C-alpha cells in the first residue's frame, strides 16, 4: 500500500475518533432508553411488543442486547456499536465510489461521510435506528454496484439479507431498498432474473424469520399490527403529509452546508456516469422522509449525498486543472478543496465535538428534555425499591426503567400512545390505570416536560386526574432533580422553590397504602 494512502487512512481514523470522543458517554435520550429497556426485558424473560407498546421494527433490540451483555450499566457500548456501524458504512461508501468513479473520489467520499452523518441538526450522536440502518442499506448498494455484471445468484441472496435487515431496523429503509432491487432487475439482460429474484427473496425471508421469530413465538404478531396502525396516527400527530418540515430541513442544510448543497446541484447538472441511479435513490429517500420533523430521519441520506458531493468535487477539480493548463495540479486541488470543505462544515460547529457529554445532550435536545436528570432519578428509585418491584414513569422517559433496572407496570412504558391524536388514546389511558390499580408500583416518577407527554388539544386528560388522585392518597414525595446549567442535582427533601424547578419528581408508595 502506498505511503500517501496509509497516511490518509490513519488521518481518517483519527478524524473519526475525534468526531465520536465526547458522545460515547453522553446520557441516553428517550428513544435510546426505549430500545435499551426493551433489550433488558429480553434478559428478564419478557418481550417487547407483548409487554410494551412498540412502534419500531425489532432488529434494533439486538445491538442494544449486545451492548447490555458488554456492560449493562454503561452508555458507551451501544454508542461504540453505532460508531462501528458508521465506520462500516464509510468503508462501503469508499468501495462503491472506487468502483463507480475512481480512487480520488472514493477517498473524498470516505472523508465526507462521517462529518455529514454527525451534523448536529440530525441529532446524530444517539445510537438510533438510522445509525444502524445505513450499514445494511449501503451494504445492499455495494453488493449491487460490485455485482451488477455478475450473472451468479449468490450476490442476490446476500442482497436480500441486507435489504431485509435495513427495513427491520426502520421502515423508512423500504423505499430505497425497493429502488435498488428494481434498478438491478431492470438491468438484467439474461433470462435467469427469476432465479436471482428468488435468491433475494430467500435471503430476505430468512432474515425476517430469524429476527422476528422469537417475538412471533412469544405472541407478538398482533402487536406488530397494532404498531403499524399506531404509526399512522403518530405520523399524523407530527403534521401528517406536508412539505413544511422538508422546507425547514432544507433551510438548515443550506445554512450549515452551502458548499455541499452547491456540489449536489453540480452533480445533478453535470450528470456523471450513472447519475440517474444515485439521483433516483435520492428522490426516493426524500419521498420517504419528507413528512418527518425529526432530523435523524435524514441520516439515511447523508452517505448518498457524500457520494454525489465527492464526485462533483473531483470533477470540478479535474475541470479546473484543465482550464489552468496544469493537469498535474489536479491531486492538490482535490486535497485542498476537500480540506476547505470539511473545515467549512466543522468550523461553525466544532464546539459540539469538544464540549462535555452533558452539554452535548443539552445543546442537541434542549433543556426541556430531562435526559441529563434521568440517571439521578433512576439511581434514587433503585435505592428505594427492590429488584422485583415495579415502577411507573409518568412520561416517555423509558431510559429511567433501564437505568434503574426495574420493570414497568403495564405495557405503556411511554405515554405517547395515550396522548397523541389516536382513537385508542382514552382506552390506552384506562388500560394503564387498570394495570396500576391491579399491581400498584412501588415508585412513580413524574416527568415535567411537554416533550415527554406530547399532549395536544384533543388529548383526553383522564390519566392526569387518575395519577394525581393516586399520588395524593397513596404516595409520598421523596425528592426531585434540579437542573443547574448543563448538569443536574438530586434534592431531597425539596423546598417550595426547588419544587417549582424540578423536571423529575420521585414518589414512593406509602406503607399500608390501599
C-alpha positions in Angstrom: 0.0 0.0 0.0 1.4 3.4 -1.0 2.5 5.6 1.8 0.1 8.5 1.0 -2.8 6.1 1.2 -1.6 4.8 4.6 -1.3 8.4 5.8 -4.8 9.2 4.5 -6.4 6.2 6.3 -4.6 6.9 9.6 -5.7 10.5 9.4 -9.3 9.4 8.6 -9.2 7.1 11.6 -8.0 9.8 14.0 -10.6 12.2 12.5 -13.3 9.6 13.1 -12.3 9.1 16.7 -12.3 12.9 17.3 -15.9 13.2 16.0 -17.1 10.5 18.4 -15.0 11.0 21.5 -17.3 13.2 23.7 -20.6 11.4 22.7 -19.7 7.9 23.9 -20.6 8.6 27.5 -23.5 11.0 27.0 -26.7 10.1 28.8 -29.4 8.3 26.7 -32.2 10.2 25.0 -35.7 8.7 25.2 -35.5 6.6 22.0 -32.3 5.0 23.2 -33.9 4.4 26.6 -36.8 2.7 24.9 -34.5 0.3 22.9 -32.3 -0.3 25.9 -35.3 -1.1 28.1 -36.7 -3.4 25.5 -33.4 -5.3 25.2 -33.2 -5.6 29.0 -36.7 -7.0 29.1 -35.4 -9.8 26.8 -32.9 -10.7 29.6 -35.8 -10.9 32.1 -37.9 -13.4 30.2 -40.2 -10.6 28.9 -40.7 -9.5 25.3 -41.1 -6.1 23.6 -44.4 -5.8 21.7 -46.0 -8.3 24.1 -45.0 -6.5 27.3 -44.6 -3.0 25.8 -46.3 -1.0 23.1 -43.7 -0.6 20.4 -43.7 1.2 17.0 -40.3 0.3 15.6 -39.3 -3.0 13.9 -37.5 -5.4 16.2 -33.9 -5.6 14.8 -32.8 -2.5 16.8 -33.1 -4.5 20.1 -30.3 -6.9 19.1 -27.4 -4.4 19.2 -28.8 -3.0 22.4 -28.9 -6.5 23.8 -25.2 -7.0 22.8 -24.4 -3.7 24.5 -26.1 -4.8 27.7 -24.0 -8.0 27.6 -20.8 -5.9 27.3 -21.5 -3.5 30.2 -25.1 -3.2 31.5 -24.5 0.0 33.4 -22.6 1.9 30.8 -23.5 4.2 27.9 -20.5 3.6 25.7 -21.1 0.0 24.4 -24.1 0.9 22.3 -22.5 4.2 21.1 -19.4 2.2 20.2 -21.5 -0.3 18.2 -23.3 2.6 16.4 -19.9 4.2 15.7 -18.7 0.9 14.2 -21.8 0.8 12.0 -20.8 4.2 10.7 -17.2 3.1 10.2 -18.5 0.1 8.2 -20.8 2.4 6.2 -17.8 4.6 5.4 -15.8 1.6 4.1 -18.8 0.7 1.9 -19.0 4.2 0.5 -15.3 4.0 -0.3 -15.9 0.7 -2.2 -18.9 2.0 -4.0 -17.3 5.2 -5.2 -14.0 3.5 -6.1 -15.8 1.1 -8.4 -18.0 3.8 -9.9 -15.8 6.9 -10.1 -12.2 6.1 -9.1 -9.8 6.3 -6.2 -9.7 10.0 -5.6 -13.5 10.4 -5.4 -13.6 7.3 -3.2 -11.3 8.9 -0.6 -13.1 12.2 -0.7 -16.4 10.4 -0.1 -14.9 8.5 2.8 -13.7 11.7 4.5 -17.1 13.4 3.9 -19.3 10.6 5.2 -18.6 10.8 9.0 -19.0 14.5 9.5 -22.1 14.6 7.3 -23.8 11.8 9.3 -22.7 13.6 12.5 -24.2 17.0 11.6 -25.7 18.2 14.9 -29.0 19.2 13.3 -29.6 15.5 12.7 -29.3 14.6 16.4 -26.8 12.1 15.3 -24.9 11.2 18.5 -27.5 8.9 19.8 -27.4 5.2 18.8 -30.7 5.5 17.0 -32.2 3.2 14.3 -30.8 5.2 11.4 -27.2 4.9 12.6 -27.6 1.1 12.2 -29.9 1.2 9.2 -27.3 2.8 6.9 -24.9 -0.2 7.3 -27.2 -2.8 5.6 -28.7 -0.3 3.3 -25.4 0.8 1.8 -24.2 -2.8 2.0 -27.1 -3.6 -0.4 -26.0 -0.8 -2.7 -22.4 -2.0 -2.6 -23.4 -5.6 -3.5 -25.4 -4.2 -6.4 -22.5 -1.9 -7.6 -19.9 -4.6 -7.3 -22.0 -7.4 -8.9 -24.4 -5.8 -11.4 -22.4 -7.5 -14.2 -22.2 -10.8 -12.3 -24.6 -13.5 -13.6 -24.5 -15.6 -10.4 -27.4 -15.7 -8.0 -25.3 -15.7 -4.7 -24.9 -11.9 -4.5 -28.7 -11.6 -4.7 -29.1 -13.8 -1.7 -26.8 -11.6 0.4 -28.5 -8.5 -1.0 -31.8 -9.9 0.2 -30.3 -10.3 3.7 -29.1 -6.7 3.6 -32.3 -5.3 2.3 -34.5 -7.1 4.9 -32.1 -6.0 7.6 -32.4 -2.4 6.6 -36.2 -2.5 6.8 -36.1 -4.4 10.0 -34.1 -1.6 11.6 -36.6 1.0 10.4 -39.5 1.1 7.9 -38.0 4.1 6.1 -35.5 1.8 4.5 -38.2 0.1 2.4 -38.3 2.7 -0.4 -34.6 2.8 -1.2 -34.3 -1.0 -0.8 -37.1 -1.5 -3.3 -35.5 1.1 -5.7 -32.1 -0.7 -5.7 -33.6 -4.0 -6.4 -35.9 -2.6 -9.2 -32.9 -1.0 -10.9 -30.8 -4.1 -10.6 -33.6 -6.3 -12.0 -34.2 -3.9 -14.9 -30.5 -4.1 -15.9 -30.6 -7.9 -16.2 -30.3 -8.9 -19.8 -30.4 -12.7 -19.3 -33.3 -15.0 -18.6 -32.3 -16.0 -15.0 -33.8 -12.9 -13.3 -36.4 -15.2 -11.7 -33.6 -17.2 -10.1 -31.9 -14.1 -8.9 -35.2 -12.6 -7.6 -35.9 -15.9 -5.8 -32.5 -15.8 -4.2 -33.0 -12.3 -2.9 -36.5 -13.3 -1.6 -35.0 -16.3 0.1 -32.3 -14.2 1.8 -34.9 -11.6 2.9 -37.3 -14.2 4.2 -34.6 -16.0 6.1 -33.6 -12.7 7.8 -37.2 -11.9 8.7 -37.8 -15.3 10.2 -34.5 -15.1 12.3 -35.2 -11.6 13.5 -38.9 -11.7 14.2 -39.2 -15.4 15.1 -38.8 -15.0 18.8 -41.2 -12.1 19.0 -43.8 -14.0 16.9 -43.5 -17.2 19.1 -43.8 -15.0 22.2 -47.2 -13.8 20.9 -46.1 -10.5 19.4 -47.8 -10.9 16.0 -51.0 -8.9 16.9 -48.7 -6.3 18.4 -46.9 -5.9 15.1 -50.2 -4.9 13.5 -51.1 -2.6 16.4 -47.7 -0.9 15.9 -48.4 -0.4 12.2 -51.8 1.2 13.0 -50.2 3.3 15.8 -47.5 4.6 13.4 -50.1 6.1 11.1 -51.5 8.1 14.0 -48.1 9.0 15.2 -47.1 10.4 11.7 -50.4 12.3 11.6 -49.6 13.8 15.1 -46.4 15.4 13.7 -48.3 17.2 11.0 -49.1 14.5 8.5 -48.1 14.7 4.9 -46.8 18.2 4.5 -43.9 19.9 2.8 -43.4 22.2 5.8 -40.8 20.0 7.5 -38.9 19.3 4.3 -38.6 23.0 3.7 -37.3 23.5 7.2 -34.7 20.8 7.0 -33.5 22.1 3.6 -33.1 25.6 5.1 -31.0 24.1 7.8 -28.8 22.2 5.3 -28.3 25.4 3.2 -27.5 27.4 6.3 -24.9 24.9 7.5 -23.6 23.4 4.3 -23.9 25.8 1.3 -20.9 24.3 -0.4 -22.3 20.8 -0.1 -25.6 22.0 -1.5 -23.9 23.6 -4.5 -21.9 20.4 -5.1 -25.1 18.4 -5.1 -26.6 20.8 -7.6 -23.4 20.5 -9.8 -23.6 16.7 -9.6 -27.2 16.7 -10.9 -26.4 19.3 -13.6 -23.2 17.7 -14.8 -24.7 14.2 -14.8 -21.7 12.0 -14.4 -21.8 8.3 -15.2 -24.8 6.5 -13.7 -26.0 9.8 -12.1 -29.6 8.7 -12.6 -29.2 5.8 -10.2 -28.0 8.0 -7.4 -30.3 10.8 -8.2 -33.3 8.5 -8.3 -32.2 7.0 -5.0 -32.1 10.5 -3.5 -35.6 11.3 -4.7 -36.9 8.0 -3.2 -35.3 8.8 0.1 -36.7 12.3 0.2 -40.1 11.0 -0.7 -39.8 8.7 2.3 -38.7 11.1 5.0 -40.1 14.5 3.9 -43.1 14.5 6.3 -40.9 14.0 9.4 -39.9 16.8 11.7 -37.1 14.8 13.1 -33.6 15.4 11.7 -32.3 11.9 12.4 -34.5 10.5 9.6 -32.2 12.3 7.2 -29.1 10.4 8.4 -30.1 7.8 5.8 -29.4 10.3 3.0 -26.0 11.5 4.2 -23.8 8.8 2.8 -25.5 9.1 -0.6 -25.1 12.9 -0.5 -21.4 12.3 0.3 -21.0 10.2 -2.8 -22.5 12.8 -5.0 -20.6 15.7 -3.4 -17.3 13.8 -3.7 -17.9 13.0 -7.4 -18.8 16.7 -8.1 -15.7 18.0 -6.2 -13.3 15.7 -8.0 -15.0 16.5 -11.3 -14.6 20.3 -10.7 -11.0 19.9 -9.7 -10.3 18.0 -12.9 -12.1 20.6 -14.9 -10.2 23.5 -13.2 -6.8 21.8 -13.7 -7.5 21.6 -17.4 -8.7 25.2 -17.6 -5.5 26.5 -16.0 -3.5 24.0 -18.1 -1.9 22.3 -15.1 -3.2 18.7 -15.1 -0.5 17.8 -12.5 -2.3 20.1 -10.0 -5.4 18.1 -10.0 -4.5 16.0 -7.0 -3.6 19.0 -4.9 -6.7 20.8 -6.0 -8.7 17.8 -4.7 -6.9 17.7 -1.4 -7.2 21.4 -0.9 -10.8 21.6 -1.8 -11.7 18.7 0.4 -9.8 20.2 3.4 -11.6 23.6 2.9 -14.9 21.9 2.5 -14.5 19.9 5.7 -13.2 23.0 7.5 -16.3 25.0 6.4 -18.5 22.1 7.6 -16.9 21.7 11.1 -15.7 25.2 11.8 -19.1 26.7 12.9 -20.0 23.6 14.9 -16.6 22.5 16.3 -17.7 23.1 19.9 -20.2 20.3 19.6 -17.2 17.9 19.4 -15.3 19.3 22.3 -17.9 20.0 25.0 -18.8 17.7 27.9 -21.3 14.9 27.3 -24.0 16.6 29.4 -23.6 19.8 27.5 -23.7 17.9 24.2 -27.0 16.3 25.1 -28.4 19.7 26.3 -27.3 21.5 23.1 -28.8 18.9 20.9 -32.1 18.3 22.7 -32.6 21.4 24.8 -33.3 21.9 28.5 -36.9 20.8 28.3 -35.9 17.1 27.8 -34.8 15.6 31.1 -32.1 13.4 29.7 -29.3 14.7 32.0 -31.5 14.4 35.1 -32.8 10.8 34.3 -29.8 8.9 35.7 -30.1 10.7 39.1 -33.8 9.9 39.4 -33.3 6.3 38.4 -30.4 5.9 40.9 -32.7 7.1 43.7 -35.5 4.8 42.5 -33.1 1.8 42.5 -32.2 2.7 46.1 -35.8 3.0 47.3 -37.1 -0.2 45.6 -36.2 -3.8 45.3 -35.1 -5.7 42.2 -38.6 -7.4 41.9 -40.5 -4.2 42.4 -42.3 -2.5 39.5 -42.4 1.2 38.9 -44.2 3.7 36.7 -42.8 6.7 34.8 -45.4 9.3 34.1 -43.9 10.4 30.9 -42.0 8.9 28.0 -38.6 8.6 29.6 -38.0 4.8 29.3 -34.3 5.3 30.0 -35.3 5.6 33.7 -36.6 2.0 33.6 -33.3 0.8 32.1 -31.1 2.8 34.4 -32.9 1.6 37.5 -33.3 -2.0 36.1 -37.0 -2.0 37.1 -40.0 -3.3 35.2 -42.8 -1.0 34.3 -46.4 -1.6 35.4 -48.4 -2.4 32.4 -47.3 -2.3 28.8 -47.1 1.5 28.4 -43.5 2.4 29.3 -44.1 5.6 27.4 -47.1 7.9 27.4 -47.0 9.0 23.7 -49.7 6.4 22.7 -52.0 7.7 25.4 -51.8 11.4 24.4 -51.3 11.7 20.6 -54.4 12.2 18.4 -55.1 8.5 18.4 -58.6 6.9 18.5 -57.3 4.5 21.2 -55.8 7.1 23.5 -58.5 7.1 26.1 -58.6 3.3 26.0 -54.9 3.2 26.5 -55.2 5.6 29.5 -57.8 3.4 31.1 -55.8 0.3 30.4 -52.8 1.9 32.2 -55.0 2.9 35.1 -56.3 -0.6 35.4 -52.8 -2.0 35.4 -51.7 0.5 38.1 -54.7 -0.5 40.3 -54.1 -4.2 39.9 -50.3 -4.0 40.5 -49.5 -0.7 42.3 -46.0 0.5 41.5 -43.5 0.8 44.3 -42.5 4.2 43.0 -43.7 6.7 40.5 -41.6 9.2 38.6 -43.5 12.3 37.4 -42.0 14.0 34.4 -42.5 17.7 33.9 -41.8 18.0 30.2 -44.3 18.7 27.4 -42.0 16.8 25.0 -42.3 13.7 27.2 -46.0 13.7 27.0 -46.9 15.2 23.6 -50.3 16.4 24.8 -52.4 18.1 22.1 -55.7 20.0 22.5 -57.8 16.9 21.7 -55.9 14.6 24.1 -58.1 13.2 26.9 -56.9 14.3 30.4 -58.3 11.2 32.2 -54.9 9.8 33.1 -53.8 13.0 34.7 -56.7 13.1 37.1 -56.2 9.4 38.0 -52.5 9.8 38.7 -53.0 13.0 40.7 -55.5 11.2 42.9 -53.2 8.2 43.4 -50.2 10.3 44.3 -52.3 12.3 46.8 -53.7 9.2 48.5 -51.1 6.5 48.3 -47.7 8.1 47.7 -45.3 10.5 49.4 -42.9 12.8 47.6 -39.2 11.8 48.2 -37.3 14.3 46.1 -36.5 15.5 42.6 -33.9 16.7 40.2 -32.9 20.3 39.8 -31.2 21.5 36.7 -28.0 23.5 37.0 -26.6 24.7 33.6 -25.5 21.5 31.9 -25.6 19.4 35.0 -28.3 18.3 37.4 -28.6 17.8 41.2 -30.7 15.5 43.3 -32.5 17.3 46.1 -34.2 15.6 49.0 -36.2 17.0 50.7 -37.4 19.7 48.4 -38.0 23.3 49.3 -41.0 25.1 47.8 -38.7 26.9 45.4 -36.9 23.8 44.3 -40.2 22.0 43.8 -41.1 24.5 41.0 -37.7 24.0 39.4 -37.8 20.2 39.2 -38.0 18.3 36.0 -38.4 14.9 37.6 -40.2 14.1 40.9 -39.9 10.7 42.6 -42.8 9.4 44.7 -42.6 6.3 47.0 -45.7 4.2 47.8 -46.7 4.7 51.5 -46.7 1.7 53.8 -50.1 0.3 54.2 -51.5 2.2 51.1 -54.5 0.7 49.6 
